[in-house]
Amino acid sequence: MMKVTIGLPFFNAGIDLHRAIRSVFAQTHQDWELILVDDGSTDGSLEVARAITDPRVRVVSDGNNKKLAARLNQIVDLANCDIIVRMDADDLMPPERIARQLAVLVNEPEIDIVSSGLVSVDGQDEPIGARWHFADTVERSHLLGKSGAGIVHAAVMGRRAWFQRNRYDPSVPIAQDYDLWLRASAKDDLSVRIIQEPLYYVREMGSVTPAKMFRSYKMDRRALWRHRRNLWEARYLLKSFAKTAVLHLIIAAGRLDWLVRRRSTVMQDSALIAKFRSDLQAIRTTEVPGLEMDSHDQMNSNA
C-alpha cells in the first residue's frame, strides 16, 4: 500500500472537527498525511487544528473565506502524495475506509475515482439510514438523470493526477461535485468505482435547509446546461424543475425532515448497526496527540 493525502477543509466546524480528526487517526491504514485547511473560521476551530502535535498533520490558514471549491483545489496543490482522500469536517469515516478504497486504486489502475455507500447520522450520532448506488460504477446517464445515490462527494478517494486535470470550479457556490462529475464525463474522463458498502458516516439532519436545496437544484440545472453534450441531454432540465416544484410543496407541508430521512433506507440490518456502533466507539477512544477528548466522547468512552 502507498501513502495518501487526506484533505480536510473546515469552517467553524466546532466539536465535529474533533471527531472527524479522531476518525482519521482511527484508520487501519496509517501511512498518510493530513492537510487541515481553515477557510476563515472564527469559532476556535483553527486553534483545535493547531493543537495537534503529530508530524503527519499540516494546518494551513490564510484568514480568508474562499469557499469549498477553492480549498479543494488548494489541497490538491499542497498534496505530497499521488492519492487524495476527501473528507468533510462534520463527518466520520469507519476505520477501514482508506484501506478498502486504496485497494481498489492499487488493483485497478484504470480507475481514477473510488466512492462508497454512506450511513446518515443525526446530531446525537444515531444512525438514520443507509444508501448506496445501485451499480458498481456511475454512468453519464446516471449523472444526467440523478439516478441512484451516485458519487458520494466527501467519500471520494482519487488520483491526484485526475484532480489536477479536472479542477473544481470556484465560481460554483454549491453542488461543486455535480458540476465536476458532469464536466469530466462530458470529455470521457470519469472512471469511477463504487464500493456499495457504507464506508462513510455523514451528518445530514440539521445541515440540510430549504435554501441550500433550492440553490443546489439551481446549480444542478446550470451544470446540466453548461456541460451538456447536445440539446437532447438538456431534457433532464425538466426533471430538475419538477423536483423544485415538489420541494416547494414538501416545505409548505412542513415535511423537510421526512424528505431528508427518505433519501436513505432505514437501517434494519443488525450487523450493520452493530458495526456502526463499534466503529463509533473506536473513533471516540482514539487518541490524537495534543488534542483533548471532549466531554461527550469521554463520557461515552467510559460507558
DRENDO-1510 file (C-alpha; in Angstrom, 1 decimal, always signed):
<recs>
REC; n; res; u; v; w
REC; 1; MET; +0.0; +0.0; +0.0 .
REC; 2; MET; +1.0; +3.6; -0.5 .
REC; 3; LYS; +0.9; +6.9; +1.4 .
REC; 4; VAL; -2.1; +9.1; +0.9 .
REC; 5; THR; -3.1; +12.7; +1.4 .
REC; 6; ILE; -6.2; +13.3; +3.4 .
REC; 7; GLY; -7.6; +16.7; +2.7 .
REC; 8; LEU; -10.0; +18.1; +5.3 .
REC; 9; PRO; -11.2; +21.7; +4.8 .
REC; 10; PHE; -13.1; +23.3; +7.7 .
REC; 11; PHE; -15.1; +26.4; +8.6 .
REC; 12; ASN; -16.5; +26.9; +12.1 .
REC; 13; ALA; -16.7; +23.1; +12.5 .
REC; 14; GLY; -16.9; +23.2; +16.3 .
REC; 15; ILE; -16.8; +19.9; +18.2 .
REC; 16; ASP; -17.5; +18.0; +14.9 .
REC; 17; LEU; -13.9; +18.7; +13.9 .
REC; 18; HIS; -12.6; +16.8; +16.9 .
REC; 19; ARG; -14.5; +13.7; +15.9 .
REC; 20; ALA; -13.6; +13.9; +12.2 .
REC; 21; ILE; -9.9; +14.1; +13.1 .
REC; 22; ARG; -10.2; +11.2; +15.5 .
REC; 23; SER; -11.7; +9.1; +12.7 .
REC; 24; VAL; -8.6; +9.8; +10.6 .
REC; 25; PHE; -6.3; +8.7; +13.4 .
REC; 26; ALA; -8.5; +5.6; +13.9 .
REC; 27; GLN; -7.8; +4.3; +10.4 .
REC; 28; THR; -6.3; +0.9; +9.9 .
REC; 29; HIS; -4.1; +2.4; +7.2 .
REC; 30; GLN; -1.8; +4.7; +9.0 .
REC; 31; ASP; +0.6; +5.8; +6.1 .
REC; 32; TRP; -1.0; +9.2; +5.5 .
REC; 33; GLU; -0.5; +13.0; +5.7 .
REC; 34; LEU; -3.5; +15.1; +6.9 .
REC; 35; ILE; -3.9; +18.6; +5.5 .
REC; 36; LEU; -6.3; +20.7; +7.6 .
REC; 37; VAL; -7.3; +23.8; +5.6 .
REC; 38; ASP; -9.0; +26.5; +7.5 .
REC; 39; ASP; -11.5; +28.6; +5.5 .
REC; 40; GLY; -11.5; +31.6; +7.8 .
REC; 41; SER; -13.0; +30.1; +10.9 .
REC; 42; THR; -14.0; +32.4; +13.8 .
REC; 43; ASP; -15.2; +29.8; +16.4 .
REC; 44; GLY; -11.9; +28.3; +17.6 .
REC; 45; SER; -11.7; +25.5; +15.1 .
REC; 46; LEU; -8.3; +26.7; +13.9 .
REC; 47; GLU; -6.9; +26.5; +17.4 .
REC; 48; VAL; -8.2; +22.9; +17.6 .
REC; 49; ALA; -6.3; +22.0; +14.4 .
REC; 50; ARG; -3.1; +23.8; +15.6 .
REC; 51; ALA; -3.2; +21.9; +18.9 .
REC; 52; ILE; -2.4; +18.6; +17.2 .
REC; 53; THR; +1.3; +17.6; +17.5 .
REC; 54; ASP; +1.5; +14.7; +15.2 .
REC; 55; PRO; +4.1; +15.4; +12.4 .
REC; 56; ARG; +1.8; +13.9; +9.8 .
REC; 57; VAL; -0.6; +16.8; +10.2 .
REC; 58; ARG; -0.3; +20.1; +8.4 .
REC; 59; VAL; -2.5; +23.1; +9.2 .
REC; 60; VAL; -3.0; +25.7; +6.5 .
REC; 61; SER; -4.7; +29.1; +7.2 .
REC; 62; ASP; -4.7; +32.4; +5.3 .
REC; 63; GLY; -7.6; +34.0; +7.3 .
REC; 64; ASN; -9.8; +34.2; +4.2 .
REC; 65; ASN; -13.2; +32.6; +3.4 .
REC; 66; LYS; -12.7; +31.3; -0.1 .
REC; 67; LYS; -15.3; +28.5; +0.0 .
REC; 68; LEU; -15.1; +24.8; -0.6 .
REC; 69; ALA; -14.1; +24.6; -4.3 .
REC; 70; ALA; -11.1; +26.8; -3.9 .
REC; 71; ARG; -10.0; +24.9; -0.8 .
REC; 72; LEU; -10.3; +21.5; -2.5 .
REC; 73; ASN; -8.1; +22.8; -5.4 .
REC; 74; GLN; -5.6; +24.1; -2.8 .
REC; 75; ILE; -5.4; +20.7; -1.1 .
REC; 76; VAL; -4.5; +19.0; -4.5 .
REC; 77; ASP; -1.8; +21.6; -5.0 .
REC; 78; LEU; -0.4; +21.1; -1.5 .
REC; 79; ALA; -0.5; +17.3; -1.5 .
REC; 80; ASN; +2.7; +15.3; -1.4 .
REC; 81; CYS; +1.0; +12.0; -2.3 .
REC; 82; ASP; -0.4; +10.6; -5.5 .
REC; 83; ILE; -3.7; +9.6; -3.9 .
REC; 84; ILE; -6.2; +12.2; -2.4 .
REC; 85; VAL; -8.8; +11.3; +0.2 .
REC; 86; ARG; -11.8; +13.6; +0.6 .
REC; 87; MET; -13.5; +14.3; +3.9 .
REC; 88; ASP; -15.8; +16.9; +5.4 .
REC; 89; ALA; -15.3; +18.4; +8.8 .
REC; 90; ASP; -18.7; +17.3; +10.2 .
REC; 91; ASP; -18.5; +13.7; +9.1 .
REC; 92; LEU; -16.8; +10.4; +10.2 .
REC; 93; MET; -15.2; +7.5; +8.4 .
REC; 94; PRO; -15.0; +4.0; +9.7 .
REC; 95; PRO; -11.5; +2.6; +10.4 .
REC; 96; GLU; -11.2; +0.5; +7.2 .
REC; 97; ARG; -12.3; +3.2; +4.8 .
REC; 98; ILE; -8.9; +4.2; +3.5 .
REC; 99; ALA; -7.6; +0.7; +3.2 .
REC; 100; ARG; -10.7; -0.6; +1.4 .
REC; 101; GLN; -10.7; +2.3; -1.2 .
REC; 102; LEU; -7.0; +2.3; -1.7 .
REC; 103; ALA; -7.0; -1.4; -2.5 .
REC; 104; VAL; -9.3; -0.6; -5.5 .
REC; 105; LEU; -7.0; +2.1; -6.9 .
REC; 106; VAL; -3.9; -0.2; -6.4 .
REC; 107; ASN; -5.6; -3.2; -8.1 .
REC; 108; GLU; -7.5; -1.3; -10.8 .
REC; 109; PRO; -5.1; +1.2; -12.4 .
REC; 110; GLU; -7.7; +2.2; -14.9 .
REC; 111; ILE; -9.9; +3.6; -12.1 .
REC; 112; ASP; -9.4; +7.2; -11.1 .
REC; 113; ILE; -12.1; +7.8; -8.5 .
REC; 114; VAL; -13.5; +5.5; -5.8 .
REC; 115; SER; -16.6; +6.3; -3.7 .
REC; 116; SER; -18.8; +4.2; -1.4 .
REC; 117; GLY; -22.2; +4.0; +0.2 .
REC; 118; LEU; -22.9; +6.0; +3.4 .
REC; 119; VAL; -24.7; +6.0; +6.7 .
REC; 120; SER; -26.7; +9.1; +7.5 .
REC; 121; VAL; -26.2; +10.1; +11.1 .
REC; 122; ASP; -28.2; +12.6; +13.3 .
REC; 123; GLY; -26.7; +15.1; +15.8 .
REC; 124; GLN; -26.7; +12.6; +18.6 .
REC; 125; ASP; -24.6; +10.1; +16.5 .
REC; 126; GLU; -27.6; +7.9; +15.9 .
REC; 127; PRO; -27.9; +6.2; +12.5 .
REC; 128; ILE; -30.9; +7.4; +10.4 .
REC; 129; GLY; -30.4; +5.2; +7.4 .
REC; 130; ALA; -28.0; +4.0; +4.7 .
REC; 131; ARG; -27.8; +4.4; +1.0 .
REC; 132; TRP; -25.6; +3.3; -1.9 .
REC; 133; HIS; -25.6; +3.5; -5.6 .
REC; 134; PHE; -27.3; +0.7; -7.5 .
REC; 135; ALA; -24.3; -0.2; -9.5 .
REC; 136; ASP; -20.5; -0.5; -9.0 .
REC; 137; THR; -19.9; +2.4; -11.4 .
REC; 138; VAL; -21.6; +5.7; -12.3 .
REC; 139; GLU; -22.5; +6.2; -16.0 .
REC; 140; ARG; -23.1; +9.6; -17.5 .
REC; 141; SER; -26.8; +8.7; -17.9 .
REC; 142; HIS; -27.0; +8.2; -14.1 .
REC; 143; LEU; -25.5; +11.7; -13.6 .
REC; 144; LEU; -27.8; +13.4; -16.0 .
REC; 145; GLY; -30.9; +11.8; -14.5 .
REC; 146; LYS; -29.7; +11.9; -10.9 .
REC; 147; SER; -30.4; +8.2; -10.7 .
REC; 148; GLY; -29.4; +6.4; -7.6 .
REC; 149; ALA; -27.1; +7.6; -4.8 .
REC; 150; GLY; -24.4; +8.4; -7.4 .
REC; 151; ILE; -20.9; +9.5; -6.2 .
REC; 152; VAL; -20.8; +10.5; -2.6 .
REC; 153; HIS; -18.6; +13.5; -2.8 .
REC; 154; ALA; -17.0; +13.6; +0.6 .
REC; 155; ALA; -16.4; +9.8; +0.5 .
REC; 156; VAL; -14.3; +10.1; -2.6 .
REC; 157; MET; -10.7; +8.9; -3.0 .
REC; 158; GLY; -8.9; +9.6; -6.2 .
REC; 159; ARG; -5.7; +10.0; -8.1 .
REC; 160; ARG; -4.0; +13.4; -7.7 .
REC; 161; ALA; -3.3; +13.5; -11.5 .
REC; 162; TRP; -7.1; +13.3; -12.1 .
REC; 163; PHE; -7.8; +16.2; -9.8 .
REC; 164; GLN; -5.0; +18.2; -11.4 .
REC; 165; ARG; -6.6; +17.9; -14.8 .
REC; 166; ASN; -10.2; +18.2; -13.5 .
REC; 167; ARG; -10.2; +21.2; -11.2 .
REC; 168; TYR; -13.2; +22.3; -9.1 .
REC; 169; ASP; -14.9; +25.5; -10.4 .
REC; 170; PRO; -14.6; +28.2; -7.7 .
REC; 171; SER; -17.5; +30.1; -9.4 .
REC; 172; VAL; -19.9; +27.3; -8.4 .
REC; 173; PRO; -21.1; +28.1; -4.8 .
REC; 174; ILE; -22.8; +24.8; -4.1 .
REC; 175; ALA; -23.0; +21.3; -5.6 .
REC; 176; GLN; -19.4; +21.7; -6.9 .
REC; 177; ASP; -19.1; +18.0; -7.2 .
REC; 178; TYR; -22.0; +17.5; -9.6 .
REC; 179; ASP; -20.5; +20.2; -11.8 .
REC; 180; LEU; -17.2; +18.4; -11.7 .
REC; 181; TRP; -18.6; +15.0; -12.5 .
REC; 182; LEU; -20.6; +16.2; -15.4 .
REC; 183; ARG; -17.7; +18.3; -16.8 .
REC; 184; ALA; -15.3; +15.3; -16.6 .
REC; 185; SER; -17.8; +12.8; -18.0 .
REC; 186; ALA; -18.5; +15.2; -21.0 .
REC; 187; LYS; -14.9; +14.6; -22.1 .
REC; 188; ASP; -14.9; +10.9; -21.2 .
REC; 189; ASP; -12.6; +11.4; -18.2 .
REC; 190; LEU; -14.6; +9.9; -15.3 .
REC; 191; SER; -13.6; +6.3; -14.5 .
REC; 192; VAL; -15.4; +5.5; -11.2 .
REC; 193; ARG; -15.7; +2.5; -9.0 .
REC; 194; ILE; -18.4; +2.4; -6.3 .
REC; 195; ILE; -18.0; +0.3; -3.2 .
REC; 196; GLN; -21.6; -0.2; -2.2 .
REC; 197; GLU; -20.9; -0.9; +1.4 .
REC; 198; PRO; -21.2; +2.2; +3.6 .
REC; 199; LEU; -17.7; +3.5; +4.2 .
REC; 200; TYR; -18.6; +7.0; +5.2 .
REC; 201; TYR; -20.8; +8.4; +8.0 .
REC; 202; VAL; -22.4; +11.8; +7.2 .
REC; 203; ARG; -24.3; +14.2; +9.4 .
REC; 204; GLU; -27.3; +15.4; +7.3 .
REC; 205; MET; -30.1; +16.2; +9.8 .
REC; 206; GLY; -29.9; +19.9; +10.6 .
REC; 207; SER; -27.4; +20.7; +7.8 .
REC; 208; VAL; -30.0; +20.4; +5.0 .
REC; 209; THR; -32.0; +23.6; +4.7 .
REC; 210; PRO; -34.6; +24.7; +2.1 .
REC; 211; ALA; -32.3; +27.5; +0.9 .
REC; 212; LYS; -29.5; +25.0; +0.3 .
REC; 213; MET; -31.7; +22.6; -1.6 .
REC; 214; PHE; -33.2; +25.3; -3.8 .
REC; 215; ARG; -29.7; +26.6; -4.6 .
REC; 216; SER; -28.4; +23.1; -5.2 .
REC; 217; TYR; -31.2; +22.4; -7.7 .
REC; 218; LYS; -30.5; +25.7; -9.4 .
REC; 219; MET; -26.7; +24.9; -9.7 .
REC; 220; ASP; -27.6; +21.4; -11.0 .
REC; 221; ARG; -29.5; +23.0; -13.8 .
REC; 222; ARG; -26.6; +25.3; -14.5 .
REC; 223; ALA; -24.2; +22.4; -14.7 .
REC; 224; LEU; -26.6; +20.4; -16.9 .
REC; 225; TRP; -26.8; +23.2; -19.4 .
REC; 226; ARG; -23.1; +24.1; -19.3 .
REC; 227; HIS; -21.8; +20.6; -19.7 .
REC; 228; ARG; -24.4; +19.0; -22.0 .
REC; 229; ARG; -23.0; +17.2; -25.0 .
REC; 230; ASN; -26.1; +18.0; -27.1 .
REC; 231; LEU; -29.5; +19.5; -26.8 .
REC; 232; TRP; -31.1; +16.1; -26.2 .
REC; 233; GLU; -29.3; +15.9; -22.9 .
REC; 234; ALA; -30.9; +19.2; -21.9 .
REC; 235; ARG; -34.2; +17.4; -21.5 .
REC; 236; TYR; -33.1; +16.5; -18.0 .
REC; 237; LEU; -33.6; +20.1; -17.0 .
REC; 238; LEU; -37.3; +19.4; -17.0 .
REC; 239; LYS; -36.8; +16.8; -14.2 .
REC; 240; SER; -34.9; +19.3; -12.1 .
REC; 241; PHE; -37.7; +21.9; -12.5 .
REC; 242; ALA; -40.2; +19.3; -11.4 .
REC; 243; LYS; -38.1; +18.4; -8.3 .
REC; 244; THR; -38.0; +22.1; -7.4 .
REC; 245; ALA; -41.8; +22.3; -7.6 .
REC; 246; VAL; -42.2; +19.2; -5.4 .
REC; 247; LEU; -39.8; +20.6; -2.9 .
REC; 248; HIS; -42.0; +23.7; -2.6 .
REC; 249; LEU; -44.9; +21.5; -1.7 .
REC; 250; ILE; -42.9; +19.4; +0.8 .
REC; 251; ILE; -41.7; +22.5; +2.6 .
REC; 252; ALA; -45.1; +24.1; +2.6 .
REC; 253; ALA; -46.4; +20.9; +4.3 .
REC; 254; GLY; -43.6; +21.1; +6.9 .
REC; 255; ARG; -42.1; +17.8; +5.9 .
REC; 256; LEU; -38.5; +18.6; +5.1 .
REC; 257; ASP; -37.2; +16.2; +7.8 .
REC; 258; TRP; -39.2; +13.5; +6.2 .
REC; 259; LEU; -37.6; +14.2; +2.9 .
REC; 260; VAL; -34.1; +14.1; +4.4 .
REC; 261; ARG; -34.8; +10.8; +6.1 .
REC; 262; ARG; -36.5; +9.4; +2.9 .
REC; 263; ARG; -33.2; +9.7; +1.0 .
REC; 264; SER; -31.8; +6.7; +2.9 .
REC; 265; THR; -33.1; +3.2; +3.6 .
REC; 266; VAL; -34.0; +2.7; +7.3 .
REC; 267; MET; -31.2; +0.7; +8.9 .
REC; 268; GLN; -32.7; -2.7; +10.0 .
REC; 269; ASP; -29.6; -4.9; +9.4 .
REC; 270; SER; -28.5; -5.7; +12.9 .
REC; 271; ALA; -25.0; -6.5; +11.7 .
REC; 272; LEU; -24.7; -3.1; +10.0 .
REC; 273; ILE; -26.0; -1.3; +13.1 .
REC; 274; ALA; -23.6; -3.2; +15.3 .
REC; 275; LYS; -20.6; -2.4; +13.1 .
REC; 276; PHE; -21.6; +1.3; +13.1 .
REC; 277; ARG; -21.7; +1.4; +16.9 .
REC; 278; SER; -18.4; -0.5; +17.1 .
REC; 279; ASP; -16.8; +2.0; +14.7 .
REC; 280; LEU; -18.1; +4.9; +16.7 .
REC; 281; GLN; -16.7; +3.6; +19.9 .
REC; 282; ALA; -13.3; +3.0; +18.2 .
REC; 283; ILE; -13.3; +6.6; +17.0 .
REC; 284; ARG; -14.3; +8.0; +20.4 .
REC; 285; THR; -11.5; +6.2; +22.2 .
REC; 286; THR; -8.8; +7.1; +19.6 .
REC; 287; GLU; -6.2; +9.4; +21.0 .
REC; 288; VAL; -4.9; +12.3; +18.9 .
REC; 289; PRO; -1.5; +13.8; +20.1 .
REC; 290; GLY; -2.2; +17.3; +21.5 .
REC; 291; LEU; -6.0; +17.1; +21.2 .
REC; 292; GLU; -8.0; +16.6; +24.3 .
REC; 293; MET; -11.1; +14.4; +24.3 .
REC; 294; ASP; -14.3; +16.4; +24.5 .
REC; 295; SER; -16.6; +15.7; +27.5 .
REC; 296; HIS; -19.3; +14.0; +25.4 .
REC; 297; ASP; -16.8; +11.4; +23.9 .
REC; 298; GLN; -15.1; +11.0; +27.3 .
REC; 299; MET; -18.5; +10.0; +28.8 .
REC; 300; ASN; -19.2; +7.6; +26.0 .
REC; 301; SER; -15.8; +6.0; +26.0 .
REC; 302; ASN; -16.1; +5.3; +29.8 .
REC; 303; ALA; -19.6; +3.8; +29.4 .
</recs>
